[in-house]
Amino acid sequence: MNEQQIKEELEFGLLGQVKQNSKRIAETPKKKPKSKLESDVQKEIVKVFIENGFEVIRYNSRFFYAPNSNVGMNCNYNYNTGAVKGHPDIKITKHSVSIGVEVKRPTGGLSDDQIKYWIKSLQFGNQTVMCISVEQARFLVLQLEKYNLHTAIGYYQREYPHDAKTSKKFAEINKQINR
C-alpha cells in the first residue's frame, strides 16, 4: 500500500465509523429527564423559609424505633383529632404565626388522610397550604410579609388553587366530617 492508499483507507474507514456512530446515536431513544423527588423539592422550599427568618420544623410521618431500644413510636399523633396520618410535612413559624406546609412534587396531590387532617386542623384555626415549588414558597413569604395570616393565605390559595380532583375530594371529605 502506498501513502495515498493508506490515507484514503484511513479517511474512508474513519468517515464510515463516524457515520455509523452518528446513526446509532440518532437512533438511541432519549431518556426523559428525571423529575425531582419530593424530598428535593422540600429541601429547596425549606431553604426559602429559613432565609426569610422562619423557624421550620419538619414532621416525621413514619413509625420509627428509638435508637438502642425496642420502643417504637409515631411522632405525629394529634391528641385533639386522634390523627396519626396526614400531618403536613413542615410547619413554619414567625412572629407567633404558624402555618402547616404540605410539600408535593408538581405532579403530586393530597391523600385522603391529608385532606381529613387539613379540614380538622381548620376547626382549631390552624392553616395549611400545599407548596410544589420555590416560586410558590417565595410568593407565600411575600404575602405573609404584606398581610395578616388569613389574608395572606387567601391570596396564596387564589394564586395557587388546588386542581379540580383535589377540590372535589375536599368537598366530599368535608361533608363526611361535618355530618
C-alpha positions as CSV (number, residue, x, y, z in Angstrom):
1,M,0.0,0.0,0.0
2,N,1.3,3.4,-0.9
3,E,0.9,6.6,1.1
4,Q,-2.1,7.7,-0.9
5,Q,-3.9,4.4,-0.4
6,I,-3.3,4.4,3.3
7,K,-4.6,8.0,3.6
8,E,-7.7,7.1,1.6
9,E,-8.3,4.0,3.7
10,L,-7.9,6.0,7.0
11,E,-10.3,8.7,5.7
12,F,-12.9,6.3,4.4
13,G,-12.6,4.0,7.4
14,L,-12.9,6.9,9.9
15,L,-15.6,8.5,7.9
16,G,-17.5,5.3,7.8
17,Q,-17.2,4.8,11.5
18,V,-18.3,8.4,12.2
19,K,-21.4,7.9,10.0
20,Q,-22.2,4.6,11.7
21,N,-21.8,6.1,15.2
22,S,-23.9,9.1,14.2
23,K,-26.7,6.9,13.0
24,R,-26.5,4.7,16.2
25,I,-26.6,7.9,18.4
26,A,-29.5,9.3,16.5
27,E,-31.4,6.0,16.9
28,T,-30.9,5.8,20.6
29,P,-34.1,6.8,22.4
30,K,-33.7,9.8,24.5
31,K,-34.4,9.4,28.2
32,K,-37.0,11.7,29.8
33,P,-35.4,14.0,32.4
34,K,-36.0,12.7,35.9
35,S,-38.5,14.7,37.9
36,K,-37.4,15.9,41.3
37,L,-38.2,13.8,44.3
38,E,-40.5,15.3,46.9
39,S,-37.6,15.4,49.4
40,D,-35.5,17.5,46.9
41,V,-38.4,20.0,46.5
42,Q,-38.8,20.1,50.2
43,K,-35.2,21.0,50.8
44,E,-35.4,23.9,48.3
45,I,-38.6,25.2,49.9
46,V,-37.3,24.9,53.4
47,K,-34.2,26.9,52.4
48,V,-36.5,29.8,51.2
49,F,-38.4,29.9,54.5
50,I,-35.2,29.8,56.6
51,E,-33.6,32.5,54.5
52,N,-36.6,34.7,55.3
53,G,-36.4,34.3,59.0
54,F,-39.0,31.5,59.6
55,E,-38.5,28.7,62.1
56,V,-39.0,25.5,60.2
57,I,-40.0,22.2,61.8
58,R,-40.1,19.0,59.8
59,Y,-42.5,16.4,60.9
60,N,-41.6,12.8,60.5
61,S,-44.6,10.9,59.1
62,R,-43.3,7.3,59.7
63,F,-43.3,4.9,62.5
64,F,-39.8,4.5,63.9
65,Y,-37.9,2.8,66.7
66,A,-35.8,4.8,69.2
67,P,-32.1,4.0,69.0
68,N,-30.9,1.1,71.1
69,S,-34.5,0.4,72.1
70,N,-37.4,-1.9,71.3
71,V,-39.8,1.1,71.8
72,G,-41.5,2.2,68.6
73,M,-43.3,5.5,68.2
74,N,-45.1,7.6,65.7
75,C,-44.2,11.2,66.3
76,N,-47.3,12.7,64.6
77,Y,-50.1,11.8,67.0
78,N,-52.7,14.6,67.3
79,Y,-54.4,14.4,70.7
80,N,-57.3,16.5,69.7
81,T,-58.3,14.7,66.5
82,G,-56.6,11.3,67.0
83,A,-55.0,11.6,63.6
84,V,-51.7,9.9,63.1
85,K,-51.7,10.3,59.3
86,G,-52.0,13.3,57.1
87,H,-49.9,15.8,59.1
88,P,-48.2,18.5,56.9
89,D,-44.6,17.9,56.1
90,I,-43.3,21.1,57.8
91,K,-44.6,23.8,60.0
92,I,-43.2,27.4,59.5
93,T,-43.4,29.9,62.3
94,K,-42.5,33.6,62.5
95,H,-43.8,36.2,65.0
96,S,-46.1,33.6,66.6
97,V,-47.8,32.8,63.4
98,S,-47.6,29.2,62.3
99,I,-48.6,27.5,59.0
100,G,-48.5,23.9,58.0
101,V,-46.9,23.3,54.6
102,E,-47.6,20.2,52.7
103,V,-44.8,19.8,50.1
104,K,-45.6,17.9,46.9
105,R,-43.9,17.4,43.5
106,P,-45.6,19.3,40.7
107,T,-47.5,16.2,39.7
108,G,-48.4,15.2,43.3
109,G,-51.7,15.6,45.1
110,L,-53.1,15.3,48.6
111,S,-54.1,12.0,50.0
112,D,-57.5,11.5,51.7
113,D,-55.7,11.4,55.1
114,Q,-54.0,14.7,54.4
115,I,-57.3,16.3,53.4
116,K,-59.0,15.0,56.6
117,Y,-56.2,16.3,58.7
118,W,-56.3,19.6,56.9
119,I,-60.0,20.1,57.4
120,K,-59.9,19.0,61.1
121,S,-57.0,21.4,61.8
122,L,-59.0,24.2,60.4
123,Q,-61.5,23.6,63.2
124,F,-58.7,24.7,65.5
125,G,-57.9,27.7,63.4
126,N,-54.7,26.2,62.0
127,Q,-53.8,27.0,58.4
128,T,-52.2,24.6,56.0
129,V,-51.0,25.2,52.4
130,M,-49.7,22.9,49.7
131,C,-46.5,24.1,48.1
132,I,-44.9,22.5,45.0
133,S,-42.1,24.9,44.1
134,V,-39.6,27.5,45.4
135,E,-41.6,30.2,43.5
136,Q,-44.7,29.3,45.5
137,A,-42.8,29.4,48.8
138,R,-41.4,32.9,47.8
139,F,-44.9,34.0,47.0
140,L,-46.2,32.8,50.3
141,V,-43.4,34.6,52.2
142,L,-44.2,37.9,50.3
143,Q,-47.9,37.6,51.2
144,L,-47.1,36.9,54.9
145,E,-44.9,40.0,55.0
146,K,-47.6,42.2,53.5
147,Y,-50.8,40.9,55.1
148,N,-52.2,39.2,58.2
149,L,-52.3,35.4,58.2
150,H,-55.8,34.8,56.8
151,T,-55.5,37.4,54.1
152,A,-52.1,36.1,53.0
153,I,-53.4,32.5,52.9
154,G,-56.4,33.7,50.8
155,Y,-54.1,35.4,48.3
156,Y,-51.8,32.4,48.2
157,Q,-54.7,30.0,47.6
158,R,-56.2,32.3,45.0
159,E,-52.9,32.4,43.1
160,Y,-52.2,28.6,43.5
161,P,-55.6,26.9,43.7
162,H,-55.9,23.1,44.1
163,D,-56.6,21.1,41.0
164,A,-60.2,20.1,40.3
165,K,-59.6,16.5,41.6
166,T,-58.3,17.7,44.9
167,S,-61.0,20.3,45.3
168,K,-63.7,17.6,44.7
169,K,-62.0,15.4,47.3
170,F,-62.0,18.3,49.8
171,A,-65.7,18.8,49.3
172,E,-66.6,15.1,49.7
173,I,-64.4,14.6,52.8
174,N,-65.7,17.9,54.4
175,K,-69.3,16.6,54.0
176,Q,-68.3,13.3,55.8
177,I,-66.6,15.1,58.7
178,N,-69.3,17.7,59.2
179,R,-72.3,15.4,59.2
